Amino acid sequence: MLIASLWLAFAYALGLIMRLLGLPPLVGYLLAGFVLSSQGYESHTLLEQVAHAGVLLLLFGVGLKLRLKSLFRIEVLAGSLLHMAIVTGILLLLLTQLAGLSNQLAFLIAIALSFSSTVVAAKVLEGKRELRAFHGRVAIGILIMQDLVAVVILSVANGSVPSMWALGLVGLVLLRPVFYRLLDLSGHGELIVLYGLLLALVIGGASFEYVGLSSELGALLLGVMLSGHKRAVELANALWGLKEVLLVGFFLQIGLSGHPTLATLENAVWLNGFLLVKALLFFFILLLFRLRARTAFLAGLSLASYSEFGLIIANVAMRHGWLNEDWMIMLALTVALSFVIAAPLNRHAHELYARVEKWLRRFESERRHPDDEPINLGQSHIVIMGMGRVGTGAYDQLVQHHQRVIGLDSDLGKVEYHLKQGRRVLYADAEDPGLWANLNLEGVHAVLLAMPEPEAKLLALRKLRQLNFTGTITATALFSEELELFKKAGADDVYNYYEGVGAGFAERTLAKLEAH
């Protein structure tokens, strides 16, 4: 218990320091693991279980927000396999010719480094609320394809195949109505959290592992099965805090995997230089499938890391005697460094793209991918950006007053839902510079910004003013400090959630009193 307390305190301290320096806290968790490892501490079975549970909950949450049809796209299927083949080939050549490794060892390391990190990409995309943006869906689709390949490689490397009982898991699809009903019955308290843990760790994790399949794949698929439920997002939000805490164990575990030396650090730095090649390959491969430069850039940057699956494969190779401990530590440091590099780069991905946009757009195809086409607002007079509860309420109220309204949202699930309800809603990402470059606001009198992210509202405000939009811009605010911030950025009016709810509540009460 004392050691666990020390680990938690140290992880918190370094995570806080990284946050104050403007870096993601996960960088601090990784650093904490390496420092503890240098002091002789080693990973523990309990920590490994906590880390594994965190990964399963992360993948389960990704599945809850994923649309299966996004996987069956040519840019996902062909793009992932083509990229893996090219990266593996290049690394195999470099490791055999320059490092002098045997073909077998070089191939193991090359294939391990060809994957991108599902944990880092999903965490970054989720943190920026871009999992359902087009580039987010492409990146997650590619990651799932890579994970499927990794599962096959792990099965071959372990010399095991799924048991005959694995076919019985197909029956889980038939139980989806039961899973839906149980979610409805779980309420909004601790039961929904326990139900999520049961699905992710037991049904999706342990049951798949028991029949020789990947528990990570099981957790992801269980999430996908429930993604169509109206309370899927609520379930994901209920598990969010617990998942974040458990993932600290994952990053600590990576840091505790070994004590790096100067030689291993030098090799890891050289291998991380190859991340630029990985990102560029993703960029140009995605351009082949007619994606816009921005979409290809953001997807490629989110995939510019090495994967925790690479460490799993390397660990299996070490147990079989194909890889020595020094190489295992070097790969762990390589993966960890890639996390340190990828996290801040992805945090500023939109700013980075804005700096190189003119150069990158030269490589775009004249023909556009259907999901990357500019949007047409038609004859709408009012545009609502963000069709959550607030945006939907505003839309319905304006329609009742016979206004020409159109809604925009970056969540395809919400778009599909609103279309079924008869609302005019289009898919659009407010943080997409390409959206504003191709958006015709002629005839629009007002724009309502109801997105949940303050950064997205600030970007939209600046873009609207840069386009010399003369209509009214109204933004919603959750915190009082956002009021002045949005007004300075160009908002004509800012509506505070809490103040508005309180005033409306009081007005309704007074109206009832007057009626009596």
C-alpha positions in Angstrom: 0.0 0.0 0.0 2.9 2.3 0.8 4.5 1.8 -2.6 1.2 2.4 -4.4 0.7 5.6 -2.4 4.2 6.7 -3.4 3.5 6.0 -7.1 0.2 7.9 -7.0 1.8 10.9 -5.3 4.7 11.0 -7.7 2.5 10.6 -10.7 0.3 13.5 -9.5 3.2 15.8 -8.8 4.9 15.3 -12.2 1.5 15.4 -14.0 0.7 18.7 -12.4 4.2 20.1 -13.3 3.7 19.1 -17.0 0.2 20.7 -17.0 1.7 24.0 -15.6 4.3 23.8 -18.4 1.6 23.5 -21.0 2.1 19.8 -21.7 -0.4 17.0 -21.3 -0.3 15.4 -17.8 0.3 11.9 -19.4 3.9 13.1 -20.1 4.3 13.5 -16.4 3.0 10.0 -15.7 5.5 8.5 -18.2 8.3 10.5 -16.7 7.3 9.4 -13.2 7.5 5.8 -14.3 11.0 6.2 -15.7 12.2 8.0 -12.6 10.8 5.3 -10.4 12.3 2.6 -12.6 15.8 4.3 -12.2 15.4 4.0 -8.5 14.9 0.3 -8.7 11.1 0.1 -8.6 9.4 -2.4 -10.9 5.9 -2.9 -12.2 3.4 -4.8 -10.1 0.7 -7.3 -11.0 -1.9 -4.9 -9.5 -0.6 -2.0 -11.6 -0.7 -4.1 -14.7 -4.3 -5.0 -14.0 -5.2 -1.4 -13.4 -3.5 -0.4 -16.6 -5.2 -3.1 -18.6 -8.6 -2.0 -17.2 -7.9 1.6 -18.2 -7.1 0.6 -21.8 -10.3 -1.6 -22.0 -12.4 1.3 -20.7 -10.8 3.7 -23.2 -11.5 1.3 -26.1 -15.0 0.7 -24.8 -15.6 4.4 -24.8 -14.3 4.7 -28.3 -16.6 2.0 -29.4 -19.6 3.8 -27.9 -18.9 6.8 -30.1 -18.0 4.9 -33.3 -20.1 4.1 -36.3 -19.3 0.7 -37.9 -19.9 1.9 -41.4 -16.9 4.3 -41.0 -14.6 1.2 -41.1 -15.9 0.0 -44.4 -14.3 2.8 -46.3 -11.5 2.5 -48.9 -9.4 5.2 -47.2 -9.5 3.1 -44.0 -9.1 -0.4 -45.3 -6.6 0.2 -48.1 -5.0 3.2 -46.3 -4.1 1.3 -43.1 -2.8 -1.8 -44.9 -0.8 0.2 -47.5 0.8 2.3 -44.8 1.7 -0.7 -42.6 3.3 -2.4 -45.6 5.4 0.6 -46.6 6.6 1.4 -43.0 7.5 -2.2 -42.3 9.4 -2.4 -45.5 11.4 0.8 -44.9 12.2 -0.1 -41.3 13.2 -3.6 -42.2 15.6 -2.3 -44.8 17.1 0.2 -42.3 17.4 -2.2 -39.4 19.1 -4.9 -41.5 21.4 -2.7 -43.5 22.3 0.0 -41.0 21.9 -1.7 -37.6 23.0 -5.1 -38.8 20.1 -7.0 -37.3 19.0 -10.4 -38.4 16.0 -10.5 -40.8 13.8 -12.2 -38.1 14.6 -9.6 -35.4 14.4 -6.7 -37.8 11.0 -7.8 -39.0 9.7 -8.1 -35.4 10.9 -4.6 -34.5 9.7 -3.2 -37.9 6.2 -4.6 -37.5 6.0 -3.5 -33.9 6.9 0.1 -34.9 4.4 0.1 -37.8 1.4 0.5 -35.5 0.2 3.8 -34.2 -1.0 4.3 -30.6 -4.7 3.7 -30.1 -4.5 5.0 -26.5 -2.8 8.3 -27.4 -4.8 9.0 -30.6 -8.1 8.2 -28.9 -7.2 10.2 -25.8 -6.2 13.2 -27.9 -9.2 13.1 -30.2 -11.5 12.6 -27.3 -10.0 15.4 -25.4 -10.5 17.8 -28.3 -14.0 16.2 -29.0 -13.0 15.2 -32.5 -13.7 11.5 -32.4 -16.6 12.0 -34.7 -15.1 14.7 -36.9 -14.2 13.3 -40.3 -10.4 13.1 -39.6 -11.1 11.6 -36.2 -13.3 8.8 -37.8 -10.6 8.1 -40.4 -7.9 7.9 -37.7 -9.9 5.7 -35.4 -10.8 3.4 -38.3 -7.2 3.0 -39.3 -6.2 2.3 -35.7 -8.9 -0.4 -35.5 -7.6 -2.0 -38.6 -4.1 -1.9 -37.2 -5.3 -3.5 -33.9 -7.0 -6.3 -35.8 -3.7 -7.0 -37.6 -1.9 -6.9 -34.2 -4.3 -9.4 -32.8 -3.6 -11.8 -35.6 0.2 -11.4 -35.2 -0.1 -11.9 -31.4 -2.1 -15.1 -32.0 0.6 -16.4 -34.4 3.5 -15.3 -32.2 1.9 -17.1 -29.2 1.4 -20.2 -31.3 -2.3 -20.2 -30.3 -5.5 -19.9 -32.2 -9.0 -18.9 -30.9 -10.9 -21.8 -29.4 -14.0 -23.3 -30.9 -16.0 -21.4 -28.3 -15.0 -18.2 -30.0 -17.8 -18.7 -32.5 -20.3 -18.5 -29.7 -19.4 -14.8 -29.3 -21.3 -14.2 -32.5 -24.4 -14.7 -30.4 -23.6 -11.5 -28.5 -25.0 -9.6 -31.5 -28.4 -11.4 -30.8 -28.2 -10.2 -27.2 -28.0 -6.5 -28.2 -31.7 -5.9 -27.3 -31.0 -7.3 -23.9 -27.9 -5.1 -23.4 -30.1 -2.1 -24.5 -32.8 -3.0 -22.0 -30.3 -3.4 -19.2 -28.9 0.1 -20.0 -32.4 1.6 -19.8 -32.9 -0.1 -16.4 -29.6 1.0 -14.9 -30.7 4.5 -14.2 -28.3 7.5 -13.9 -26.3 6.7 -10.7 -23.7 4.1 -9.7 -25.5 1.3 -11.5 -24.8 2.7 -14.9 -21.0 2.8 -14.0 -21.1 -0.8 -12.8 -23.0 -1.8 -15.9 -20.3 -0.2 -18.1 -17.6 -2.0 -16.2 -19.4 -5.3 -16.6 -19.6 -4.7 -20.4 -16.1 -3.5 -20.9 -14.1 -5.7 -18.5 -16.1 -8.9 -18.2 -18.2 -9.4 -21.3 -16.0 -7.5 -23.7 -12.7 -8.2 -22.0 -12.5 -11.4 -20.0 -14.9 -13.4 -22.2 -13.0 -12.7 -25.3 -9.7 -13.4 -23.6 -11.1 -16.7 -22.3 -11.7 -18.0 -25.8 -8.4 -16.9 -27.2 -9.3 -13.5 -28.6 -8.1 -10.0 -27.8 -9.7 -8.5 -24.7 -9.0 -5.0 -26.3 -10.9 -6.0 -29.4 -13.8 -7.4 -27.2 -14.1 -4.1 -25.2 -14.1 -2.1 -28.5 -16.8 -4.3 -30.1 -19.0 -4.2 -27.1 -18.9 -0.4 -27.2 -19.7 -0.5 -30.9 -22.7 -2.8 -30.2 -24.2 -0.2 -27.8 -23.2 2.9 -29.9 -26.7 3.1 -31.4 -28.4 3.4 -28.1 -29.8 6.9 -27.2 -27.9 6.7 -23.8 -24.5 5.6 -25.3 -23.0 9.1 -24.8 -24.3 9.2 -21.2 -22.7 5.8 -20.5 -19.4 7.0 -21.9 -19.5 10.2 -19.8 -20.3 8.2 -16.6 -17.2 6.1 -17.2 -15.0 9.0 -18.1 -13.5 9.9 -14.7 -12.8 6.3 -13.7 -11.2 5.6 -17.1 -8.9 8.7 -16.7 -7.7 7.5 -13.3 -7.0 3.9 -14.5 -5.1 5.1 -17.5 -2.6 6.7 -15.2 -1.6 3.1 -14.4 -1.1 2.4 -18.0 1.4 5.3 -18.5 3.1 4.5 -15.2 3.5 0.9 -16.3 5.2 1.9 -19.6 7.7 4.1 -17.6 8.4 1.2 -15.2 9.2 -1.2 -18.0 12.9 -0.6 -17.7 15.7 1.8 -16.8 17.0 3.5 -20.0 20.7 4.2 -20.6 22.3 6.9 -22.8 22.7 4.4 -25.6 19.0 3.3 -25.5 18.0 7.0 -25.3 20.1 7.8 -28.4 18.6 4.9 -30.4 15.1 5.9 -29.3 15.6 9.4 -30.4 16.8 8.2 -33.9 13.7 6.0 -34.2 11.4 8.8 -33.2 12.9 10.8 -36.1 11.0 8.3 -38.3 7.7 9.6 -37.0 7.9 12.4 -39.6 8.0 9.7 -42.3 5.0 7.9 -40.8 3.0 11.2 -40.7 4.0 12.2 -44.2 3.1 8.7 -45.5 -0.3 8.9 -43.9 -0.8 12.4 -45.4 0.0 11.4 -49.0 -1.8 8.0 -48.8 -5.0 9.7 -47.6 -4.7 12.3 -50.3 -4.8 9.4 -52.8 -8.3 8.7 -51.7 -9.4 12.4 -52.4 -9.4 13.6 -48.8 -8.7 17.3 -48.3 -5.2 18.4 -47.2 -6.6 19.4 -43.7 -8.3 16.1 -43.1 -5.2 14.1 -44.2 -2.9 16.3 -42.1 -5.0 16.1 -38.9 -5.5 12.3 -39.3 -1.9 11.7 -40.1 -0.7 13.8 -37.2 -2.9 11.9 -34.7 -1.4 8.7 -36.0 2.2 9.9 -35.7 3.2 7.8 -32.8 4.3 4.3 -31.9 1.9 1.9 -30.4 1.5 0.1 -27.0 0.6 -2.9 -29.2 4.2 -2.8 -30.4 5.4 -3.3 -26.8 3.0 -6.2 -26.4 4.4 -7.9 -29.5 7.9 -7.2 -28.3 7.2 -8.7 -24.9 5.9 -11.9 -26.5 9.1 -12.0 -28.7 11.2 -11.5 -25.5 9.5 -14.4 -23.8 10.3 -16.6 -26.8 13.9 -15.5 -26.7 13.7 -13.7 -30.1 14.4 -10.3 -28.5 16.7 -9.5 -25.6 15.9 -7.2 -22.6 18.0 -4.3 -23.9 15.9 -4.1 -27.1 12.7 -4.3 -25.1 13.8 -1.3 -22.9 14.8 0.6 -26.0 11.4 0.0 -27.7 9.6 1.0 -24.5 11.5 4.2 -24.4 10.9 4.7 -28.1 7.1 4.3 -27.6 7.2 6.6 -24.6 9.1 9.3 -26.4 6.6 9.1 -29.3 3.8 9.8 -26.8 5.8 12.9 -25.5 6.2 14.1 -29.0 2.7 13.3 -30.3 0.7 14.8 -27.5 1.8 18.5 -27.7 1.8 18.3 -31.5 -1.8 17.1 -31.7 -2.8 19.7 -29.1 -1.7 22.4 -31.5 -2.7 20.5 -34.7 -5.0 23.2 -36.0 -2.5 26.0 -35.5 0.2 23.9 -37.2 -2.0 23.3 -40.2 -2.9 27.0 -40.5 0.9 27.7 -40.9 1.4 25.2 -43.7 -2.1 25.2 -45.3 -1.1 27.1 -48.5 1.7 24.6 -49.2 -0.2 21.5 -48.4 -3.3 22.4 -50.4 -1.2 22.1 -53.6 -1.3 18.4 -53.2 -5.1 18.1 -53.0 -7.1 16.3 -55.7 -9.5 18.4 -57.7 -12.2 15.8 -56.9 -13.3 15.7 -53.3 -14.3 12.9 -51.0 -18.1 13.0 -50.5 -17.5 13.6 -46.7 -15.2 16.5 -47.5 -17.4 18.5 -49.7 -18.2 22.2 -48.8 -21.7 22.6 -47.3 -24.6 24.6 -48.7 -26.8 26.6 -46.3 -29.5 27.1 -48.8 -31.9 30.0 -48.1 -31.4 29.9 -44.3 -31.4 33.2 -42.3 -30.2 31.8 -39.0 -27.4 29.2 -38.5 -27.1 27.3 -35.2 -23.6 25.7 -34.7 -23.9 22.8 -32.2 -27.1 20.9 -32.1 -27.0 19.6 -28.5 -29.8 20.2 -26.0 -29.3 24.0 -26.1 -28.9 24.2 -29.9 -31.9 21.9 -30.4 -34.1 24.0 -28.1 -33.1 27.2 -29.9 -33.8 25.6 -33.3 -37.3 24.4 -32.3 -38.2 27.8 -30.8 -37.1 29.7 -33.9 -38.9 27.3 -36.2 -42.1 28.0 -34.2 -41.6 31.7 -35.0 -41.4 30.8 -38.7 -37.7 31.5 -39.0 -35.5 29.8 -41.7 -33.1 27.9 -39.6 -30.4 25.4 -40.3 -28.3 23.5 -37.7 -24.6 22.4 -38.1 -22.9 19.7 -35.9 -19.7 17.7 -36.1 -21.3 14.6 -34.6 -22.7 12.4 -37.4 -24.9 10.6 -34.9 -26.6 13.8 -33.9 -27.0 14.8 -37.5 -28.7 11.5 -38.4 -31.0 11.8 -35.3 -32.1 15.4 -36.2 -32.7 14.5 -39.8 -35.0 11.7 -38.7 -36.8 14.2 -36.4 -37.4 16.4 -39.5 -34.8 19.2 -38.6 -32.5 20.7 -41.3 -29.1 19.8 -39.9 -25.8 19.3 -41.8 -22.5 17.8 -40.8 -19.8 20.5 -40.3 -16.8 20.9 -38.0 -16.5 24.5 -36.7 -12.8 24.0 -36.1 -12.2 23.1 -39.7 -10.5 26.1 -41.5 -11.7 24.6 -44.8 -15.3 25.0 -43.6 -14.9 28.8 -43.3 -13.1 29.1 -46.6 -16.0 27.5 -48.4 -18.9 28.8 -46.4 -21.2 31.2 -48.1 -23.0 33.4 -45.5 -24.9 35.5 -47.9 -28.4 36.0 -46.7 -27.6 34.8 -43.1 -28.8 37.3 -40.5 -27.6 35.5 -37.3 -25.3 32.8 -36.1 -25.8 31.0 -32.8 -22.8 29.3 -31.3 -23.9 26.5 -29.0 -21.0 24.1 -29.3 -19.8 22.7 -25.9 -16.1 23.6 -26.5 -15.1 27.2 -25.7 -12.1 26.9 -28.1 -14.4 26.0 -30.9 -16.6 29.1 -30.1 -13.5 31.4 -30.0 -12.3 30.0 -33.4 -15.8 30.4 -34.9 -16.1 34.0 -33.6 -12.7 35.0 -35.1 -13.4 33.3 -38.4 -16.8 35.0 -38.7 -15.4 38.4 -38.1 -12.5 37.8 -40.5 -15.1 37.0 -43.1 -16.7 40.4 -42.4 -20.0 38.8 -41.3 -22.2 41.7 -40.4 -25.1 39.7 -38.8 -25.7 39.0 -35.1 -23.4 36.5 -33.4 -24.7 35.0 -30.1 -22.6 32.5 -28.0 -23.5 30.3 -25.1 -21.2 30.3 -22.0 -20.9 27.9 -19.1 -18.6 29.9 -16.9 -18.6 33.6 -16.0 -15.0 34.1 -17.2 -16.1 33.2 -20.7 -18.5 36.1 -21.0 -15.9 38.8 -21.5 -13.6 36.4 -23.5 -16.3 35.8 -26.1 -17.3 39.4 -26.3 -13.8 40.5 -27.0 -13.6 37.8 -29.8 -16.6 39.4 -31.5 -19.8 38.1 -30.0 -22.7 40.6 -29.9 -24.3 38.8 -27.0 -23.3 35.9 -24.7 -25.9 33.7 -22.9 -24.9 32.2 -19.6 -26.4 28.8 -19.1 -26.8 29.0 -15.3 -28.1 32.6 -15.2 -30.5 31.9 -18.1 -31.8 28.7 -16.4 -32.3 30.5 -13.0 -34.1 33.5 -14.6 -36.4 31.2 -16.7 -37.1 29.1 -13.6 -38.1 32.2 -11.6 -40.3 33.6 -14.4 -42.2 30.4 -14.7 -42.8 30.4 -10.9 -44.0 34.0 -10.9 -46.3 33.2 -13.8 -47.9 30.3 -11.8 -48.3 32.6 -8.8 -50.0 35.3 -10.9 -52.3 32.7 -12.4 -53.6 31.8 -8.9 
